[in-house]
Amino acid sequence: MNFHQTKFRSIHLALLTVLILFSVDCAFPCSMYKITVNGKTMVGCNEDAWRLTPRIWFETGTKTGPYGAAFTGSRIDGNVGFAPQSGMNEFGLAFSRLASYTPESNLPLTENKKIITDPTLYLKDILHRCKTVEEVKEYISEYEHSYFIEDVFIYIDKSGDYLVVEPYLMTFGNEPKYVLSNFCPSATTESDALKLDRYRKGIEFLKNRIDTALGFCTALSDTMHVCRGKIGDGTLLTSIWDLKNGIINLYFYHNYNDLVQFHLDDELAKGDHILEIQALFSPNSEFKKLASYKIPQNSLPIMLFLIFSGGLFLFSALFFLVSYLRKRDSGNYSYIKPVLVLSGIILFYYMYVLARNINIFYFATPYKDYQSFLVSLASYIPFSILLIIIPSFILSIRIYKEKAWGSFAGSLFILNNAVCLILTGFFIYWGLLNPAG
C-alpha cells in the first residue's frame, strides 16, 4: 500500500469514527407472540427497525456448540457479523429480543458470575448449546445477564414452555398464548403495557381464539405490525417460526402477501451461509423509499455538515459575545449581537440533537421526546428559523454593506444565515416543517 492509499484510508477511518461518535443506534420497537395448540408451537416476531440490512443466516453445530440454528437480524456487529434479533435451533428452541430499558436494580452483582464480553456470540451460543428453556435458564444463570439493561428476551421450546429473561429476573411460563412487546413484564402493569398499540392489538386478536395455522399467525403478525405515516417505515421483517416442524416463514417490510419459507434441516445441510432478505422478495416500493431517505445517521456528508454547522454556531456565539462585551456602547446594530449569542447556543444544541437522535427523522412533527422536555421543545426550532431567515439575511447584508461591524463580523453573520438557509432545505426534506408529518 503506497503513501497516498494509506493517507486516504486514514482519512476515511477518521470520518467513519466521527460518524459513529455523533450517531446513536437507538432501541427499536418490536413485538412477538407465541401460540401452542395440540402440541404445536408457533412463534411470531416483528422486528421494527430503520436499518437497510436485514439478514437470515444458518450456522451448523460445532464441538463447543453442537446444535445447528437459524437467526435473523439487521444490525451489523463488527467482526462477529450480524447481531441476532430472533432465531430457532434444530431442537425447536426459539428466542426473540425486544428493546425495553430497565432501571438499574439495587441488587448487588452476584459474585463468581461470568462477564458477557461478546453479546452476539453469547446469544448465538445459547441456541447452539441448549434444547429446552430449562437448559437456557441454567446457561444464563452462569452469567451476569444484567449486561442487557436495555433488552428483554423470551425463549420458547417446542413444548410451548417459555422463559422471559429480564436484566434482573428470569420467569418461566406455559400459557398456550403469550404476547410481548417493549416492556419488562415484572416492572410494568398491564394497563401501561396496553398503551402500546402493537401489544394491545395482539392481545385483542387472541382474546377469543387461538390457532397455529400459518394463515392465522400471519394475520396476527399483520395486526401487530407497524407502518408509520411519515415515510411508511415500520416493521422491517416478520418471522414466524414453526418449532415442531422446523419451518421458518418470512415476510419482508410489512408486506404479508409475499412469503418466503425455509426448512431448517435443509438449510443446515448446505453448511453455514447467510442471505440478504431484500433479495429474496419482489421489489418493495416502500422499502425503496426508506433506502433512499438520507439523514445524518446514514449519510456521512450530511453528518459532517451538521458538525460543521454546530461548530460554526458555537464559534459565532462566543465571537459575538466577546465583541458585544468589548464594544457594548458603540456601533450600529449592537443590540443584534446578544440575539446572535443566544441563537448560536440554541442552534448548536439543535445540531447536537439532530446528530444524536435518529427518531426525529421518522416520527411525527413536532417530535415529542417523553424523556427530555428540551428535545421536545427543540422540535419547534425549524419553524422559528423559517420565520426569521429572510429578515435576518437582509439585515446581515445591510450590516456588511454599511461596514457597521467590520468585514469579518459581517461576513460571519452572512455565513450563519447561509447555513440556516441550507438547513431549512433539509428541514423541508425531513418533514420537520410539516406538522402533519
C-alpha positions as CSV (number, residue, x, y, z in Angstrom):
1,M,0.0,0.0,0.0
2,N,1.6,3.3,-1.1
3,F,1.6,6.6,0.8
4,H,-1.5,8.1,-0.9
5,Q,-3.5,5.0,-0.3
6,T,-2.5,4.9,3.3
7,K,-3.4,8.6,3.7
8,F,-6.8,8.1,2.1
9,R,-7.5,5.1,4.3
10,S,-6.6,7.1,7.4
11,I,-8.9,10.0,6.4
12,H,-11.7,7.5,5.6
13,L,-11.4,5.8,9.0
14,A,-11.3,9.2,10.8
15,L,-14.5,10.3,9.1
16,L,-16.2,7.0,9.9
17,T,-15.2,7.4,13.5
18,V,-16.7,10.9,13.6
19,L,-20.0,9.5,12.2
20,I,-20.1,6.8,14.8
21,L,-19.4,9.2,17.7
22,F,-22.1,11.5,16.7
23,S,-24.8,9.0,15.9
24,V,-26.9,6.8,18.1
25,D,-28.3,3.4,17.2
26,C,-31.4,3.7,19.3
27,A,-33.5,0.9,20.6
28,F,-36.2,0.0,18.0
29,P,-39.7,-1.1,18.9
30,C,-40.6,-4.8,18.3
31,S,-43.2,-7.3,19.2
32,M,-43.7,-11.1,19.4
33,Y,-46.2,-13.8,20.3
34,K,-46.2,-17.5,20.9
35,I,-49.2,-19.9,20.4
36,T,-49.3,-23.5,21.5
37,V,-52.2,-25.8,20.4
38,N,-52.3,-29.6,20.4
39,G,-48.5,-30.0,20.8
40,K,-47.6,-27.5,18.1
41,T,-46.0,-24.1,18.9
42,M,-45.7,-21.2,16.6
43,V,-43.6,-18.1,17.4
44,G,-44.0,-14.8,15.6
45,C,-41.5,-11.9,15.7
46,N,-41.9,-8.4,14.2
47,E,-38.6,-6.5,14.0
48,D,-39.4,-2.8,13.7
49,A,-36.3,-1.0,12.5
50,W,-35.0,1.6,10.1
51,R,-31.9,-0.5,9.1
52,L,-31.4,-1.5,5.5
53,T,-29.5,-4.7,6.1
54,P,-32.0,-7.5,7.2
55,R,-30.4,-10.9,7.0
56,I,-31.2,-14.5,7.7
57,W,-28.3,-16.9,8.3
58,F,-27.7,-20.5,9.2
59,E,-25.0,-21.9,11.4
60,T,-24.2,-25.6,11.8
61,G,-23.2,-27.1,15.1
62,T,-19.6,-27.3,16.3
63,K,-17.8,-29.2,19.1
64,T,-18.4,-26.4,21.6
65,G,-22.0,-25.7,20.3
66,P,-23.3,-28.8,18.7
67,Y,-26.8,-27.7,17.7
68,G,-27.4,-26.0,14.3
69,A,-29.6,-22.9,14.3
70,A,-31.0,-20.1,12.1
71,F,-31.0,-16.5,13.1
72,T,-32.5,-13.2,11.7
73,G,-31.2,-9.7,12.4
74,S,-30.3,-6.4,10.7
75,R,-27.6,-4.8,12.9
76,I,-24.0,-5.4,12.0
77,D,-21.8,-6.1,15.0
78,G,-18.3,-5.7,13.8
79,N,-16.2,-8.7,13.0
80,V,-18.7,-11.2,14.5
81,G,-21.3,-10.5,11.9
82,F,-24.9,-9.6,12.5
83,A,-26.5,-9.4,15.9
84,P,-29.4,-11.9,16.2
85,Q,-32.8,-10.5,16.8
86,S,-34.6,-13.8,16.7
87,G,-33.8,-17.4,16.0
88,M,-34.5,-21.2,16.2
89,N,-32.3,-24.3,16.6
90,E,-32.8,-27.8,15.3
91,F,-34.5,-28.9,18.5
92,G,-37.2,-26.3,18.2
93,L,-35.9,-23.8,20.8
94,A,-36.6,-20.2,19.6
95,F,-36.0,-16.8,21.0
96,S,-36.9,-13.1,20.4
97,R,-35.2,-10.0,21.6
98,L,-37.1,-6.8,22.4
99,A,-35.8,-3.4,23.4
100,S,-37.0,-2.4,26.9
101,Y,-34.9,-0.2,29.2
102,T,-35.0,-1.4,32.8
103,P,-33.8,1.0,35.6
104,E,-30.8,-0.4,37.4
105,S,-31.6,-2.5,40.3
106,N,-30.1,-2.1,43.8
107,L,-29.4,-5.8,43.8
108,P,-25.7,-6.4,44.2
109,L,-23.8,-8.1,41.5
110,T,-23.6,-11.8,42.2
111,E,-20.0,-12.9,42.7
112,N,-18.5,-15.6,40.5
113,K,-20.7,-14.8,37.6
114,K,-19.2,-14.8,34.1
115,I,-19.0,-11.5,32.4
116,I,-20.5,-11.2,28.9
117,T,-17.8,-9.8,26.7
118,D,-19.3,-10.5,23.3
119,P,-23.1,-10.2,23.4
120,T,-23.6,-11.5,19.8
121,L,-21.6,-14.7,20.4
122,Y,-23.2,-15.2,23.8
123,L,-26.8,-15.0,22.3
124,K,-25.9,-17.4,19.5
125,D,-24.2,-19.8,21.8
126,I,-27.5,-20.2,23.8
127,L,-29.2,-21.8,20.7
128,H,-26.1,-23.8,19.8
129,R,-25.9,-25.3,23.3
130,C,-29.5,-25.6,24.7
131,K,-32.5,-27.7,23.8
132,T,-35.1,-26.5,26.3
133,V,-36.0,-23.4,28.3
134,E,-34.8,-25.1,31.5
135,E,-31.3,-25.5,29.9
136,V,-31.5,-21.9,28.8
137,K,-32.1,-20.7,32.4
138,E,-29.2,-22.9,33.6
139,Y,-26.9,-21.5,31.0
140,I,-27.9,-17.8,31.5
141,S,-27.6,-18.2,35.3
142,E,-23.8,-18.6,34.9
143,Y,-23.6,-15.0,33.5
144,E,-24.2,-11.5,34.8
145,H,-27.0,-11.0,32.4
146,S,-28.0,-7.6,33.7
147,Y,-25.5,-6.6,30.9
148,F,-28.6,-6.4,28.7
149,I,-30.1,-3.5,30.7
150,E,-32.0,-2.3,27.6
151,D,-33.4,-5.6,26.4
152,V,-35.9,-8.3,27.4
153,F,-35.6,-11.8,25.9
154,I,-38.0,-14.6,25.6
155,Y,-37.1,-18.2,24.9
156,I,-39.7,-20.8,23.8
157,D,-39.2,-24.5,23.3
158,K,-41.4,-26.7,21.1
159,S,-43.3,-28.0,24.1
160,G,-44.7,-24.4,24.4
161,D,-42.9,-23.6,27.7
162,Y,-41.2,-20.2,27.7
163,L,-38.7,-18.3,29.7
164,V,-38.8,-14.5,30.0
165,V,-35.3,-13.1,30.7
166,E,-35.2,-9.6,32.1
167,P,-32.0,-7.9,33.2
168,Y,-32.5,-8.9,36.9
169,L,-35.1,-11.7,36.7
170,M,-36.0,-14.9,34.8
171,T,-39.6,-16.2,34.8
172,F,-41.0,-19.4,33.4
173,G,-44.4,-19.7,31.8
174,N,-46.5,-22.3,30.0
175,E,-49.6,-20.4,28.9
176,P,-50.9,-21.5,25.5
177,K,-50.7,-17.9,24.3
178,Y,-48.3,-15.1,25.2
179,V,-47.7,-11.7,23.7
180,L,-44.8,-9.4,24.5
181,S,-43.5,-6.0,23.3
182,N,-41.1,-3.3,24.5
183,F,-41.6,-3.6,28.3
184,C,-40.4,-5.6,31.3
185,P,-43.3,-7.7,32.4
186,S,-42.3,-7.7,36.1
187,A,-42.0,-3.9,36.2
188,T,-44.9,-2.9,34.0
189,T,-48.6,-3.0,34.8
190,E,-51.0,-4.5,32.3
191,S,-52.7,-1.1,31.9
192,D,-49.4,0.5,31.0
193,A,-48.5,-2.3,28.6
194,L,-51.8,-2.0,26.8
195,K,-50.9,1.6,25.9
196,L,-48.6,0.0,23.3
197,D,-50.7,-0.3,20.2
198,R,-49.0,-3.4,18.8
199,Y,-49.2,-5.2,22.2
200,R,-52.9,-4.3,22.7
201,K,-53.8,-5.4,19.2
202,G,-52.1,-8.8,19.7
203,I,-54.0,-9.3,23.0
204,E,-57.3,-8.4,21.4
205,F,-56.7,-10.6,18.4
206,L,-56.1,-13.6,20.6
207,K,-58.9,-12.9,23.0
208,N,-61.5,-15.3,21.6
209,R,-59.4,-17.7,19.5
210,I,-56.0,-19.2,19.1
211,D,-54.7,-21.3,16.2
212,T,-51.3,-22.5,15.0
213,A,-52.2,-22.4,11.3
214,L,-49.9,-20.2,9.2
215,G,-52.7,-18.1,7.9
216,F,-53.9,-17.3,11.5
217,C,-50.4,-16.4,12.6
218,T,-49.8,-14.3,9.5
219,A,-53.0,-12.4,10.2
220,L,-51.8,-11.9,13.8
221,S,-48.4,-10.6,12.7
222,D,-50.1,-8.3,10.3
223,T,-52.3,-7.0,13.1
224,M,-49.3,-6.2,15.3
225,H,-47.1,-4.7,12.6
226,V,-46.1,-1.0,12.4
227,C,-46.3,1.3,9.5
228,R,-45.7,5.0,10.4
229,G,-47.3,7.7,8.4
230,K,-44.3,9.9,7.8
231,I,-42.4,7.8,5.2
232,G,-44.2,4.4,5.6
233,D,-41.4,2.9,7.7
234,G,-42.1,0.3,10.4
235,T,-41.9,-3.4,10.6
236,L,-38.7,-4.4,8.7
237,L,-39.0,-8.2,9.0
238,T,-41.7,-10.6,10.2
239,S,-40.5,-14.1,11.1
240,I,-42.9,-16.9,12.0
241,W,-41.2,-20.0,13.5
242,D,-42.8,-23.4,13.4
243,L,-41.0,-25.1,16.3
244,K,-42.4,-28.6,15.8
245,N,-41.6,-28.9,12.1
246,G,-38.5,-26.6,11.9
247,I,-40.1,-24.3,9.3
248,I,-39.2,-20.6,9.0
249,N,-41.7,-18.2,7.4
250,L,-40.5,-14.8,6.4
251,Y,-42.4,-11.6,5.4
252,F,-40.5,-8.5,4.3
253,Y,-41.2,-4.9,5.2
254,H,-44.8,-5.4,6.3
255,N,-46.0,-7.0,3.1
256,Y,-48.0,-10.1,4.1
257,N,-48.8,-11.2,0.6
258,D,-45.3,-12.3,-0.3
259,L,-43.9,-15.3,1.7
260,V,-40.5,-17.0,1.7
261,Q,-40.2,-20.2,3.5
262,F,-37.2,-22.3,4.7
263,H,-36.9,-25.7,6.2
264,L,-34.2,-25.6,8.8
265,D,-32.8,-29.1,8.3
266,D,-32.5,-28.5,4.5
267,E,-30.6,-25.2,5.1
268,L,-28.2,-26.6,7.7
269,A,-27.4,-29.4,5.2
270,K,-26.0,-26.7,3.0
271,G,-23.5,-25.6,5.7
272,D,-23.0,-22.1,7.1
273,H,-24.5,-19.4,4.9
274,I,-26.2,-16.0,5.1
275,L,-28.8,-14.5,2.8
276,E,-29.8,-10.9,2.2
277,I,-33.5,-10.8,2.9
278,Q,-34.4,-8.0,0.5
279,A,-33.0,-10.1,-2.4
280,L,-35.4,-12.9,-1.6
281,F,-38.5,-10.9,-2.3
282,S,-40.0,-9.0,-5.1
283,P,-39.3,-5.2,-5.2
284,N,-40.9,-3.3,-2.4
285,S,-41.7,0.3,-3.2
286,E,-42.0,1.3,0.5
287,F,-38.6,-0.2,1.3
288,K,-37.0,1.6,-1.7
289,K,-38.4,4.9,-0.3
290,L,-36.8,4.1,3.0
291,A,-33.5,3.2,1.4
292,S,-33.3,6.5,-0.5
293,Y,-34.2,8.6,2.6
294,K,-31.0,10.4,3.6
295,I,-30.4,11.5,7.2
296,P,-27.2,12.3,9.2
297,Q,-27.1,8.7,10.6
298,N,-26.9,7.1,7.2
299,S,-25.1,9.9,5.2
300,L,-21.6,10.9,6.2
301,P,-21.7,14.2,4.2
302,I,-24.9,15.3,6.0
303,M,-23.4,14.3,9.3
304,L,-20.3,16.3,8.6
305,F,-22.4,19.3,7.6
306,L,-24.3,19.2,10.9
307,I,-21.0,19.0,12.7
308,F,-19.7,22.0,10.7
309,S,-22.9,23.9,11.4
310,G,-22.8,23.2,15.1
311,G,-19.2,24.3,15.3
312,L,-20.0,27.5,13.3
313,F,-22.9,28.3,15.6
314,L,-20.9,27.8,18.8
315,F,-17.9,29.8,17.5
316,S,-20.3,32.6,16.4
317,A,-22.0,32.7,19.8
318,L,-18.6,33.1,21.5
319,F,-17.3,35.6,19.0
320,F,-20.4,37.9,19.2
321,L,-20.4,37.6,23.0
322,V,-16.8,38.9,23.2
323,S,-17.5,41.5,20.5
324,Y,-20.6,42.8,22.3
325,L,-18.8,43.0,25.7
326,R,-15.9,44.8,24.2
327,K,-18.0,47.3,22.1
328,R,-21.3,47.4,24.0
329,D,-21.9,51.1,23.7
330,S,-20.5,51.7,20.2
331,G,-21.5,50.9,16.7
332,N,-24.8,50.4,14.9
333,Y,-26.9,47.3,15.3
334,S,-25.0,46.3,18.5
335,Y,-28.3,45.1,20.0
336,I,-28.3,42.3,17.5
337,K,-25.2,40.7,18.9
338,P,-26.8,39.3,22.1
339,V,-29.5,37.8,20.0
340,L,-26.9,36.1,17.9
341,V,-25.2,34.8,21.0
342,L,-28.4,33.2,22.2
343,S,-29.4,31.9,18.8
344,G,-25.9,30.4,18.3
345,I,-26.1,28.4,21.5
346,I,-29.7,27.2,20.7
347,L,-28.7,26.2,17.2
348,F,-25.5,24.4,18.4
349,Y,-27.7,22.4,20.8
350,Y,-30.2,21.6,18.0
351,M,-27.4,20.3,15.7
352,Y,-26.3,18.0,18.5
353,V,-29.9,16.8,19.0
354,L,-30.2,16.0,15.3
355,A,-26.9,14.2,15.2
356,R,-27.7,12.1,18.2
357,N,-31.5,11.3,17.9
358,I,-32.5,9.3,14.9
359,N,-36.1,9.1,16.0
360,I,-36.7,12.8,15.0
361,F,-36.4,12.0,11.3
362,Y,-39.0,9.2,11.4
363,F,-41.7,10.2,13.9
364,A,-44.4,12.8,13.5
365,T,-43.6,16.5,13.6
366,P,-43.2,18.2,16.1
367,Y,-41.3,15.4,17.6
368,K,-42.1,14.6,21.3
369,D,-39.4,13.0,23.4
370,Y,-41.0,11.7,26.6
371,Q,-37.7,11.6,28.4
372,S,-36.5,15.1,27.6
373,F,-38.5,18.3,27.6
374,L,-35.7,20.2,26.0
375,V,-35.5,17.8,23.0
376,S,-39.3,18.2,22.5
377,L,-39.0,21.9,22.8
378,A,-36.2,21.9,20.2
379,S,-38.5,20.5,17.6
380,Y,-40.0,24.0,17.2
381,I,-36.6,25.5,16.2
382,P,-37.1,24.8,12.4
383,F,-40.3,26.8,12.5
384,S,-38.5,29.7,14.2
385,I,-35.8,29.6,11.6
386,L,-38.3,29.6,8.8
387,L,-39.9,32.8,10.2
388,I,-36.8,34.8,10.6
389,I,-34.4,33.6,7.9
390,I,-35.3,36.1,5.2
391,P,-35.4,39.2,7.5
392,S,-32.1,38.0,9.1
393,F,-30.4,37.5,5.8
394,I,-31.5,41.0,4.6
395,L,-30.2,42.5,7.9
396,S,-26.9,40.7,7.6
397,I,-26.3,42.0,4.1
398,R,-27.1,45.6,5.2
399,I,-24.7,45.4,8.2
400,Y,-22.0,44.0,5.8
401,K,-22.5,46.8,3.2
402,E,-22.6,49.5,5.8
403,K,-19.4,48.0,7.5
404,A,-21.2,48.5,10.8
405,W,-19.3,45.6,12.4
406,G,-16.3,45.2,10.3
407,S,-15.8,42.8,7.4
408,F,-15.2,39.6,9.4
409,A,-18.1,40.0,11.8
410,G,-20.4,41.0,8.9
411,S,-19.3,38.0,6.8
412,L,-19.8,35.7,9.8
413,F,-23.3,36.9,10.2
414,I,-24.0,36.3,6.5
415,L,-22.4,32.8,6.7
416,N,-24.7,31.9,9.7
417,N,-27.7,32.9,7.6
418,A,-26.5,30.9,4.6
419,V,-26.0,27.8,6.7
420,C,-29.5,28.3,8.2
421,L,-30.9,28.6,4.7
422,I,-29.4,25.3,3.7
423,L,-30.6,23.7,6.9
424,T,-34.1,24.9,6.1
425,G,-33.9,22.9,2.9
426,F,-33.0,19.8,4.9
427,F,-35.8,20.6,7.4
428,I,-38.3,20.6,4.5
429,Y,-36.9,17.3,3.1
430,W,-37.1,15.7,6.5
431,G,-40.6,16.9,7.1
432,L,-39.6,18.9,10.2
433,L,-41.7,21.8,9.0
434,N,-44.8,19.7,8.3
435,P,-46.9,19.3,11.5
436,A,-48.8,16.5,9.8
437,G,-45.5,14.7,9.0
